[in-house]
Amino acid sequence: MSVSDVTIPNPGSLLPVEILESVFAYAGYPPAIELVCKDWLEIVRNPKTTFALLKERKIQFGIEGIIDEKQVEVGKKIEEIQAIFIGRLTPFVLNEEISFFKTRPPTITTLLYLHSLGQDWNVVKCFHAIQKQVGSQLKTPQDLEIGELTVAKQAPSIRRILNLKENQAVLQTITEIDLNSLGLTVVPEELSLLREVKSVKLAFNSLRTISSHFGSAWTKLNELHLNNSQIERLPEGFGDTWPELKSLYLFDNKVPSLPQNFGSQWKKVRQVFLQMNKITSLESGFGVAWVEVQGIKLSNNLLDKLPGNFGLHWGLLQHFEVCKNHSPIDVEQLKKQWPKIRICK
C-alpha cells in the first residue's frame, strides 16, 4: 500500500492498516497504549514521513506485511486486535465496561481511552514506589479510598493525595527514588513534587518521549538513570535546571540527536554515558561546560566525525569511548591532546 493510497479515517472509523500492525508489534506490553496513539497523531500531522518510519519499524520487528488484504481476511485480523484491546483493558476497568468494548471494533476513540488509562497506570506505579519510602506518613482525606479500585479510579485519588498541602513536607524527605523496571511509558508530572530528590532511577522502562518539563523541579539532582529504554527524542532545555548533576546514564536508547546547548549547565558533571543510541552529530559546543568530567561514552552511535576543538576543556578526563560508530572516528588528535587517557576508538 503506497502513501497516496492511504486515507486518514474519521475518529469513529476503523484504524488504518499501518496502525493495526503497530498494535501487533507492541501488543505484548504496556507501551502499545502510548506508541499507537503517538503513531496515529503523527500520521495525521505528517503522513509521508510517518509511513516511512512505520515501514522501517515493521522490518525491524519482522512483521512487514503481517496484515495484507490479499492474503488474509481483514475481518479476522480485526477480531484478533479486538481481543488484544480487551486483554489490555481488563486490569483497568470494570466487567460491565469490558462488555461495552466487546461490542465495538477498535477505533481511535478506543485508543484515546487506552491512552488515558496508560497515564493513570504510570501514576499508580510511581505512587507505590513513593509509598515504599514514606510508608504511612502520607495523609489521605477521609472521603478517599484506594483499596481494590481499578486503576482508572485509583489514579484521581492518588493525584489528590500527592498534591495535598499536608503531604508536601513528607515528599521533600525523599532524596532518592527507584523507578527502574516498572514498565513506565511516560514520567508522571507528579514526580516534579519531589523537589529535594538527588538520585532518580528510571532505567529499564519503556519511555519513548521525555516532556519539556521533565525534572525541571529537581534542582538538587546529582544522578539520573534513563538507560535501557526506548527514548526517541530529548526536549530542548533538557537538564537546564540541574546544576548539581554529576552522572547521566542515557545509554541504550534511540536518541538521534542532542538538543541545542545540551548539558550547558552541568559544570560539576563527571560521567556522561550516551553509548548505544542513534546520535548522528555533535554540536561544536558539546561538553564545553564539563570542566570536571572524567568519563564520556559515545560508542555505538551513528557519528562520522567529532567537532573541531573537541574536549579542550576536559582536563580531568580519564576515559573516553567513541568506537563502533557509523564511520571510524579519527582520534589521532585526541591521543595527542590526552596522551595518558585510554581511548576506545
N, C-alpha and C positions, 0 to 999 in steps of 0.2 A: 504494500500500500504506500503510495507516494504522499508527500505533504499536500500536494494540490488536491488529492482525492479525499482528504480528511476535512470534515466539517465539525465545528465545535457545537455540541448539542446544548439545548436549553437546560437549566438546572434540574428540571424534572425528568429529563430523558436518561437513557442508559449511558453508562460511561463508555468512552471510546476504547477501541481495542488496545491501544498502547498503554492506557492506564490499567486495564484489566491485567495485562501482562506484568505490570509493576506489582499488582496485588499478589500474583502468583510468586514473583521473585522474593517478596518480603513477607509473605503471609505467616511465616513461622515465628515471628517475634514482634513485639510492640512497635518498632519503627515503621511498620506498614501504615499505621494511622497517620503519622506525621509526613512520611515520604509521599504517599499517594496524594494527599491534599496539596502538598508543595508542587508535585508534578502537574496537577490539574491547573493550579493558578499560573504556573509557568507556561503551560500550553496556551492558555487564554491570552497571556501577555506577549509571548514570542513563540508562535508555533514552530517555525522552521528550525530555530536553534534547539528547542526542547526536543523535537522529534529526533534530531541527530544525537543528542545526549542519551535519549532513551534507547536508541538503537545500539549505541556503544555499550550501555549497561546490560542490555539483553544478551549481547555477545559475551560479555564478561561473565555473566551468570549462567550461560549455556541454555537460555530459554528463548532464543531468537526463533520466531515462528511457532511458538507454543500455541498461539491462537491463530488459526488460518481457516477462513471461511470455506476454502476449497477442500480442506482435509477433515475438519471436524464440524459437528453440529453446534452452532453458536448457542442455541438454547441450552444444551447440555453444559457448556462451559459456564454460562450464566448461573445455572443451578449450583455448580461447584463453587463459584465465587460467593453465591448467597450463603452457602454452608460455611465458608470461611468467615464471612461477616457475622453470622450467628455465633460461631465459636468465639470470635473476638468480643462480641457484646456480652456473652454470658456472665463473665465475672463482674460486669459493671452495672447491669440493670436487673429489674425485677422480671419474674416469669411472664407477667401479662404484657410487658413491653417487648419481650422476646417474641411472643405470639404476633404482635403487631408487625414487627420487622420481617417475620417469616412470610407475610403476605405481599411483601414489596420486593421488586428487583433492586439490585444495587444502583444507587443514583448518587449524584453529588450531594444531595441532602443527607443521605446516609453517611457519607464520608465526613461531612462537616460535623455531624453529630458525634461520630467516632473521634474526630479531631478534638472536640471539646472534652470528651471522655479521656482522651490521651493526656490533655493538660491536667485534668484532675488526678489522673493516675500518678503523674510525676510529683504533684504536690503531696499526695498521700505517702509515697515512698520516702520523700525527703523529711516529712514530718516524723515518721517512725525513727529515722536516723537521729533527728534532734531529740526526740523523747529518750533515746538511749543515753544521751549525755546529761540531760537535766532532770530525768525521772519525773516525779510528780510535782515538780516545782511550778510548772505552768498552770496557771489558773484557768478554769473552764467555767463560763457562765452557766448559771443554774438551768437555763432553758435549753442548753445544748446537750445533745447526746451523740456520741460517735459509734460506740459499740459495734454491732454487726451490720451496720448500714452498708448499702452498696457504695462503691467509690464515688458515684455521681452525687450521692447525698452526704458523704463524709467530707468531701473537699470544701464546700462552702463553710462548714463548721470549723474545719482546720484553719482556713484563711482567717476566720473571725478570731480564733484563739491566738494565732500568731500576731495579729495586729492589735490585740488588746493592750492598752496603755500599761496595765498592771504587769504584763509579761515582758516588757521591753528590757528591764534590768536583768531578768533571768537570761534572755537571749544574748545579752552582752557578756555573759560569763563564758560563752563558747568561743574558744580561740582556735580550735581545730575541728573540722568536720569531715568525716569519711563517707563519701557517697560513691565509692568505687563499686562497679559491677552490680548496679541496681537496674540496668536496662533503661535508664533515663533517655528520653528522646528530646527533651528541652530542659533548660535550667529554670526552675520556677522563680518568678520575680521575688517571692517571699524570702529567698536566701539573702537578698540585699538588707534584710533586717539584722543580719549578723555583722554588725559594724566593727566588732573587735577581733574578727577572725584573722588568724595569721597563716593558717595552713588549710587549703581546700583540695580535697581529692575527688576528682570527677572522672577518673580513668576507667577504661573498660566499660563504657556505656555506649549508647547508640545516638549520640548527639550529631546532628548534621549542620546545624547553623548555631551561631552564637549571637545573641541580641546586642544591639548597640549600647544597652545599659548594663551589660554583663559586668558584675564585680565593681561597679562604679562607687559603691559604698565601702569597699574593702581597702581602705587607705593604709592599713597596717599589714597588708598581705606580704608574707615572706616567701611562700611556696605554693605553686599551683600545678596540679596534675590534670592534664587534659589528654593524656596519651591513650593510644589504642581505642579510638572511637571512629567516627565517620565524618568528622568535621570537614566541610567543603569550602568554608569561607570564614574569614575573620573580619569583624566590622572595623570601620575607621575609628580611631581612638581607643583601640583595644589596649587595655592596661595603662592608660594615661594617668590613672589615679592610684598607681601602685609604686610610689617612690621607694618603698622598703623591700621591693621584690628581690629575692636572691636566687631563686631557682624556678625555671619554667620548663615543664615537660609537655611538649606538644607533638611528640613523635608518633609515627604510625597513624596518620590521618590522611586526608585527601586535599589538603590546602594547596591551591595552585599559585597563590601569590600572597605577599605580606602587605598589610595596609601601610599607607604612607606614614613616615615617622615612627615605624614600628619600634617600640622599646626606647623611645627618646627620653623617657622619664626614669629609666631604670639605671641609675648611677651606681647602685650597690649590687647589681646582679652578678652572680658568679657562674651560673650554669644556664645555658640556653640550648635545649635539645630539640631540633627541628627535623631530624632524620626521618626517612620513610614517609615523605609527603610527595607533592607534585609541583614543588616550587620551581618556576622556570627562570626567574631572575631575581637579583637583589638590587635595591636602590643604592646610590652612591654613598648615602649616609648610614648604611646598615651598621649598627653597633657602635656608632661614634661615641655615645654616652657611656658605654660599658667599660669604664676605666678599671674596674675590679674583676672583670670576667676571667675565669680560669679554664672553663671548658665550653666548647661550641661544637655541635654536631650538625652537619648539613648533608650527610651521606644519603644515598638512595633517593635523590630528588631528580629534577629534570634540568639542572643547571648546565650551561655551556661554558660559562666563564664567571669570574669574580670581578666586581667593580674595581676601578683604579683606586689606589691608596687604601686598599682593603686592610683593616685591622691595625692601622697605625697607632691606635690608642690603647691597644690591648697589652700593656706592659707586664701584666701578671699572668698572661695566658700559659697554661700548662699542657693543654691537649686540644687538638683541632682535627676534625674529620670532615672530608669532603669527597670520599670515594664513591664509586658506583653511581655516577650521575649520567646525564644524557650524553655528554662528551667528556673525555678525560680532561680534568682541570689541571692547568699548568701551575704548579706550586713551587717552581724554582725560586721565584722572587720571595715567596713566603719563607722558604728554607733559609735564605739569606737574612730575612727580616727577623726570623725566630730560630736561630741556629741550635738552640737547646730544646726546642719543642718537638714532641712526637706528632708528626703529621700523617694522617691516613689520606692518601690521595685517590 
